[in-house]
Amino acid sequence: MTDKILRIYNTLTRAKEDFSPIDPGNVRMYVCGPTVYDFAHIGNARPVIVFDVLFRLLRHLYGDDHVTYARNITDVDDKINDRALRDFGKDIASGKLSLNEAIRRVTEKTANQFHDDVKALGCLPPTFEPRATEFVEPRPDGKTDMVGLIQGLIARGHAYEANGEVLFDISSMPDYGQLSKRPLDQQQAGARIAVDAHKKSPGDFVLWKLSSPEEPGWNSPWGRGRPGWHIECSAMSAAYLGEVFDIHGGGLDLIFPHHENEIAQSRCAHGTAVMANYWLHNGFLQVEGRKMSKSEGNFVTIYDLLHTEKFGGRKWPGEVLRLAMLMTHYREPIDFSVRKLEEAENTLRKWKRVADTATDTDAAVSGELLSRLADDLGTYSGFQVLNELAAEASEQSEAASVLKASLAFLGFDMSHAGVDEAEVSARIAERLAFIAQKNWAEADRIRDALLAEGVQLKDGKDPATGQRVTTWEVKR
């Protein structure tokens, strides 16, 4: 452990506070993960990247083996049901697939794509990644489950049955609403499962809802049904982190109703004063100055950015997306744009070019960078430190080594420091097009520019097809 003080903005208190873990030997963090009915969009990428940086910082401060990070997968949801019916409706109708089997196909595909996407963004895997469907019914290992939590809430007088549903009674919790600080008359049910009008008060929300024969369901004391949205995270966080843990994170859009209702369920089920001591929320994201939506035509998935030319007419490396996200403080709104990506790409190329001259393979991460990050994840301020290191490297060889270590700490791939492989491939393709047009001047210009950057091209022929091929290597 270290004596560095980590200060973070706590949404619960609306203040920046010194972080004091419950147990320094096991710092615990939970972050709401994706609902896997479709590929993750660029807005989903922001909390994944932000809390990956916090995970890395906590591991540095307390030790890799002393931080537990849980991020869930929501694979039970009415949107998932709808997507399964859309994609596999004919197979379900013909009896080739059950609805549950179709749902599994939808969620497996999208969950696997999510993992590929966040890996490309340079994110570490969490310590645990529970799936909601695995925590509905009582478990053989005795870990917290949703049915058990709901039973406890009913027994304590915080939930009631009404017309086939189990609902949380917000009037049973005098201080309900502390996180969002919304007046009671502004609190609505907000569950992802449709709620009928048989509630004691408008803010009561669904814990359990009965399923029809055509809908997925699990057995419970209240009949075959499925859980509400909020109870899922209460069960999964308690299963891996305990009844009270250190940090709960997510986007601003989750403060109400999701996080507010998580707190209500967890506190009332366990009889605790808090669910988590610190609540962190990243800001909203717009795309090119507008709210992202399919109707606006600016809905962009991480996959689109990495693998298609949908945004800005080209593919973007994952680490460029990562830097573009971190160039804005995590609590501030961000305007995700082609211009921001281009700025991030140029900055990263400059840093890597300098880092490529590093000679000390055991250099430590910049202490000043760590201090900036320890002040509420000040990545924007921290990047000023990296710029200073890059400027100093021409006179101090040590600065390049510290820069390289610092970039690696932040999650950037330094195995080919100074070289953007996707960019090199694109410029080689451009050069080959000029050669095909017999525009030798432009072809030579690209070759010479790459050589000046330390990338040497070698032309040859494919022995099978006889076509021109170009290979390259970095000249140290």
N, C-alpha and C positions, 0 to 999 in steps of 0.2 A: 504494500500500500504506500501511498505518498502523502505528503503534507499539503499538496496543492488543494485549494478550496474550489469546489465546483459550485457555481451559482446558477440556478435555473428559475425561469419564470413559471410560477405555479398558478394555473388558471383558477384553482380552488380559492386562493387567497387574493388573486389579482396583484401579486407582488413577486419580485425577484427574491429568492431565498437561498441561503446556504444549504447545500444538499447534505443530509445526514442520514445514511442508510440505517435500516433497522438492524441489520447484521452485516458489518463490513466483510465478513467471510462469505456472504452469499447475497450480493446485491441483485434485486429482482425487478424486472421490467416486462410489462405486457403492452403490446401494440395491436390494435385491431387490423386484421389482414383483409384480403379480398373476398368478395362474394363471387364465386367462380362460375358465373353463368355466361360470361363473355370475356374476351381478352382484356387485360388491364389497360386502362387509358393513362395518358400522361399525368393526369391529376392523381391517380393511384400511385404513381412513381414517387411523388414528393415525400409522403410520410415514410416510405420504404427507405429512401436515401437519407432523409434527415435522421431517422432513428438508428440507421446503420452507423452514422457518424457518432451518435451518442453511445451506441454499443461499443464501438472501438475506443472511445474516450474512457468509458467506465472500465473496460478491460485494462487499459493502460494505467488507470489510477488505482484499481483494486486487484488486478491480476486476472489473467485469462480464465483461470479456473474458479474465480470467485464472483462471476457475473452470470446470471441466468436470464435469458431473453426468450420470451414466448410470444409468438405471433400466430394467430389462428387462421384457419381456412374455413370460411362459411360455405358449406356444401348442402345446406338444407334451406330452401327459400322459395317463395312462390314464383319469383322470376326464373329460378332454375327450372321449376316445373313447367313454366310456360315455354322456356327454350327447348326443353326435352320434347314437348308436344309439337313444337314447330319443326324441329329437326328430324324427329323419329315418329311422328304421328301415324304414318302409314304402317310402320312396323309394329307399333303398339296396337293399332286397330286390327291388324291381321294376326296378332298373337305371337309374332316372332320375338318381340321384346316386351317385358313388363315395364311399367312406368319407372319403377325403381332401377331397373337395368339401364333404361334410357337416360335417367338422371345421372347414373354413374358414368356413362359414356361422356356426357356433357362436362361433368365436373373433372373427370380425369384429363380430358384434353385441355381444358382451360387452366387447370392447376399446373399441369406440366409446362404449358406455355408461360405461365406466370414465373415458374422457377427459372426457365431459360432466360426470360426477360430480366429478372432482377440480378441474375448472375452476370449478364452482360453489362448491367449498370454498376458492377463492382461491389455488390452488396454481399456481406457474409451471411451464411445461413443462420437462422436463429437457433438457440439451444433446443427448443421444442417448437413444433408446428402442428398442434392438434387440429383435427377436423371435427366440425360440429356433430356430424352423424355418429361419431364414435363416443359421444358423451351425452346422448339423450337418455338412455336407460341405465339402470344400475350396472356398474362394471365389476368384473371379477377381481380386479386389483383394489377395489374400494375407493378409487379416486372420485372426487366430487362429480355428480351427474345432474342433469337438468330436472329429471323427475324427482330426485331426492331433494333438490333445492326447493322446488315448488311445494312438495309435501311439508317441508319445514316452514315455509311462508304461511301456508294454510294453518298449520298447528299453532303458530305464533300470532295469528289474527291479522296477518298482513295481506291475505289473498282470499278470494271467494269464488265459488262456482256460479255461473249464470248461463243458462241456455247452451250448455255444451262447451263453454269456455271456462278457463280459469283466469281471473283478472287480478292484478295487483291493486290494492286499495291505497291510493296515495294519502287519503285522509288519516290513515293509521300511522303516518310518519310525519310528525309535526314540523321537522326541518327539511322536508322534501323541497328540492329546487336550489340547494346551496351552490351547486356548480354553475348552472346557467343563470341563476339569479333572476329568473323570469317570474313575474306576478302570476298567481294561481289562475287568473282569468285568461292568461295567454298560453296555458299549458294544455296541449292536446295529446291525444293518444299516441300518434306518431309511430305505431308499429308497422312492420312491413306486411303483416297479415291483416286483411280487412277485418274491422271490428264492427259488430252490430250494436244497436242502441239499447243494451241492457246493462249499463254500468251505473254504479252508485254515484260517480262524479265524472265529468268529462275527461279528466286527466288520467283515469284508470287505464292501464294498458294490459295487453294480452300476454299471459305466460304460457298458456296451452290452448290449442284450438283443435276441435275434432276434425278428422279427415273423412271425406267420402270414399267409397270403394275405389274410385278412379284416382285418388290422390295418395301420395306416399304417407305412411304413418307408422307409429310405434305404439306398443301397448303401454297403458298407464292406468292408474286407479280411476281416471275420469273418462276412460274409453280410448279407442284407437285414435291417435291424433299426431300432432306435430308441435314443436315449440315455437314460441314467439321469438323475435329477433334478439332482444336484449338478454334473455336468460342464457343464451349460448355463451357469451363472453364471461358472464358471472361464473358459470360452471367451469369453463376451461382455464380461466385465470386461477381460480381456487385450486384446481386439480394440480397445477404445476408450481404455483407461487405461494399458495397459502391464503388464508382468509383476509390477511392484510399484507400488502407488499409495498415496494418503494415507489415505482413510477408506472403510470398508465399514460400511453400516448395515442395520438390519432390526429385526424384533421379537424379543423374548426367546425365543420358541418356535423360532426358527431357529438358535440357538446350537448345539444338537445335535439331529439329525445334520448339518443342511444346511451351516452355516458351518464346522463342524469339518472336514467332508469337502471343502468348497471349498478350504480351506487346504491340506489334504493333497495334493489333486490339483495345485493350482497350484504349490506349492513343489517338489513332486517332479518335475513336468513341466519346470519352468524352472530347477531347481537353485538356488532363492533361499532366503534365510533367513526371509523373511516373504512373505505375499501382500499385506497392507495393514498400515500401521503403526498405525492406530487403528481399533478396532472399537466401534461404538456400537449400543446396543440399547434400544428403548423397552419400557416395561412392559406388562403384560397389561391387558386390558379386560374388565369385567363389565357386564352390563346389569341395572339395578335390583337390584344385589346378588347376582346369580347368573351363573354361567358361561353365556355365550351359546351356545345350541344349538337346533336345530329341534325336538328332543324336548321341550325346556323351553318352547317356544312363544315365546321371546324373541329369535329370530334376526331381525335388522333390517339391511336393506341401506341403503346411502347413498341409493339411488333411493327407497326407501320413505320415508325421512325428508324428502327434498326434495319428493316429488310425491304422497304419499298421506297419509292420516290414521291410519296404523297405529300410530304412536307418540305417545301423549298426545292422540289425537283431533284432530290438526291437522298441517299441513305446517310445516317448519322451514326458515328461510333458511340457505343454506350457510355464511355467515359466522358465524351463531350456533353451528352445529356446530363451526366452526373454533375459536372462542373457548372453547367448552365443553371441547374437547380440550386446549387450551393452558393452561387454568386449573389443571391438575395438572402437576407436573414430569414431564418425559417418561420418566424412569426409574422413576417410581412407578406402582403399579397405579391404574387409574381406574375408578370406578363411573359408568357412563354412565346418566343418568336424566332423566326429565322435569323434575325439580326443578333439576338442573344446567343443563339447556337454558334453563329459565325465568330462572335467575340470570344466565346468559350473555347472554340477550336483554335483560334489564333493564340490565345493566352496559353493553352495547354501545350501547343507546339513549341512556343518560346521556352516555357519551363522545362520541357523534356529535352530540348536541344542543349540547354545549359546542364541539366542533370546528367546528360550523356558523357560529360567530361569528368564526372565524379571519380575519385581515386580511392576513397576510404569506404570500403564495403561494410564497415561496422559503425558508421556515423549514427549519432542519436538524432531523434526527431527534435526539431527546433523547440526550445523551451518557451520562446516567445509565442510561437504558434499554439502550443498547448495552453498557455495562459489566456490567449484570446478565445480559444474554444471553451475553456473552463468558465468563461463569462457568458453563460447562456448560449452556448454553441455559436460563438461569433465567427462564423466562417468568412463573411465578407471582410471583417477586420483581419482575420487570419491570412487571407489571400494577399493582403498588403505586405505581410511579413514575407510571403513567398516571392513577391515581386522584388522586395529589397534583397533577398538572398540571390535571386537571379542577377540583379545588378552588381552585387558584390563579387560574384563568382569570377569575373574577369581578373580581379586582383587577389582574391582569396580562394584557393582551390578547395579549402574546407567548406566554403559556402555551397558549392555545387553538391558536395556529399550530403550536407544537411538538407538541402533542397530535395535531393532524391529520396532520402529517408522519410522526409515529411510528406512527400507526395504518395509514397507507398503506404504510409500510415493512414492517409485520407482515403485510400481505396483505389488509387490509380495504378494501373499496370505499368511497372517500370522494367519489365523484361526486355522491352525494346525502347528504352528511353530515348527520346529525341526523334523517334520515327513513328508516324501515324500510318500503319499498314494499309488501312482503307484508302487514305489519301494517296499513298504511293501507287496503289493499284489503279485508282481512278486516273492519275496522271499518266501512267503507262498506257492505259486504254486510249486516252486522248492522243498520246504520241503515235500509237499505232494507227489511229484514224488519220492523222496528218500524213503518215508514211503512205497509207493507201491512196491519199490524194496527191502524192508526190510533192507535198509541201515540206521540203527538207529543212527549210529555215526554222519553221515552227517546231518540227520534230527535234532538231538539234538544240533549240532553245530549252525545251523541256528536259532533255537529257543533261544539258549543262547545268540547269538549275538544280536538278536532283543531285548531281555530283557535288555541287557547292554545299549542299545540305548533308553530304556524307553518304549518299545513296548511289552506288555504282550500278549501271545497267549493263546487261550482257545479252546481245541478240543472237538468236540461233534459229534452227528449224526443227519442227516436230518430225521425228524420223518416220512416223506413221503416215502423217498427212502432208508433210512438206510445207506446212504453213509456218509463217514467222512466229516465233515465241520470244518473249523477253523475260529474263530472270533478273533478280537484283540481290545485292548484298550491302550491308552496312560496312563502310570503311572506317575503322576506328583510328 
